[in-house]
Amino acid sequence: MLLAVIVVLRLRRRTHSRSRLDEKMTVVIVLALGVLLAPTPVGQGILSFLGQVASGVAQAGR
């Protein structure tokens, strides 16, 4: 949970005030959060939800 809070706080900063190192660190933290979240039931639920949304959007485009 703490990692998710850190990601939100880092992403709230203005884009033009970030250095390249700061942007790379944000990417690393987001990837770490994704790796930790993916195998959990919450992560699987999010993946299922996003799959349903993508499927709905694809069918709406037909």
C-alpha positions as CSV (number, residue, x, y, z in Angstrom):
1,M,0.0,0.0,0.0
2,L,2.9,2.4,0.8
3,L,4.3,1.8,-2.6
4,A,1.0,2.9,-4.2
5,V,1.0,6.0,-2.1
6,I,4.5,6.9,-3.2
7,V,3.6,6.4,-6.9
8,V,0.6,8.7,-6.5
9,L,2.7,11.4,-4.8
10,R,5.4,11.2,-7.4
11,L,3.0,11.4,-10.3
12,R,1.2,14.5,-8.8
13,R,4.4,16.5,-9.3
14,R,4.5,18.8,-12.4
15,T,6.1,17.2,-15.4
16,H,8.5,20.1,-16.2
17,S,10.0,20.1,-12.7
18,R,11.1,16.4,-13.0
19,S,14.7,15.5,-13.9
20,R,15.5,12.4,-16.0
21,L,16.6,10.6,-12.9
22,D,13.4,11.4,-11.2
23,E,11.4,10.1,-14.2
24,K,13.4,6.9,-14.3
25,M,12.9,6.3,-10.5
26,T,9.2,6.7,-11.0
27,V,9.2,4.1,-13.7
28,V,11.2,1.7,-11.6
29,I,8.8,2.2,-8.6
30,V,5.7,1.7,-10.9
31,L,7.2,-1.5,-12.3
32,A,8.0,-2.8,-8.8
33,L,4.4,-2.1,-7.8
34,G,3.1,-3.9,-10.9
35,V,5.3,-7.0,-10.1
36,L,4.1,-7.1,-6.5
37,L,0.5,-6.6,-7.4
38,A,0.2,-8.9,-10.4
39,P,0.1,-12.3,-8.6
40,T,-2.4,-11.2,-6.0
41,P,-6.2,-11.6,-6.2
42,V,-6.5,-7.8,-6.4
43,G,-4.1,-7.7,-9.3
44,Q,-6.0,-10.5,-11.1
45,G,-9.2,-8.6,-10.5
46,I,-7.8,-5.5,-12.0
47,L,-6.5,-7.5,-15.0
48,S,-9.9,-9.1,-15.5
49,F,-11.6,-5.7,-15.3
50,L,-9.3,-4.1,-17.8
51,G,-9.7,-7.0,-20.1
52,Q,-13.5,-6.5,-20.0
53,V,-13.2,-2.8,-20.6
54,A,-10.9,-3.4,-23.6
55,S,-13.3,-6.0,-25.0
56,G,-16.2,-3.6,-24.6
57,V,-14.3,-0.9,-26.4
58,A,-13.3,-3.2,-29.2
59,Q,-16.9,-4.4,-29.7
60,A,-18.2,-0.8,-29.6
61,G,-15.9,0.1,-32.4
62,R,-17.4,-2.5,-34.7
